[in-house]
C-alpha cells in the first residue's frame, strides 16, 4: 500500500489492515486517524480492532468517522482538535483516502 503525503508528516491511505500496523510503527507513524465508520464494508477491521493493536505498538489512534456526503462542523472541529494534539508522522485513512484528504483540508482551512 502506498501512503500519500498531503502535508509535512501527514499521510493518507485507503483502508488499512491489522497486518500493516507493525510496518507503520516501524516506518515511524506515531498517530493514526480512522475516518471510516465501522461496518461500511464487511471485510474492514473495526476501529476497536485497529486500536487494540496500535496500543501495543505505541501508536495513538483516533476515531473520527465521517460519511462522504455529510461531513459536519462537529467532524471538522474534532479533526482540527486531533490535528493540533496528535504526534506526527500521522496517517489518516478511510475507504479510498479521499474522505481523509477532504476532512483534513477542511480542518486546516480553519487555521488559515
Secondary structure, 3 states (H helix, E strand, C coil): CCCEEEECCEEEECCCCHHHHHHHHHCCCCEEEECCCCCCCCCCCCHHHHHHHHHHHCCEEEECCCECCECCHHHHHHHHHHHHHCCCCEEEECCCCHHHHHHHHHHHHHHC
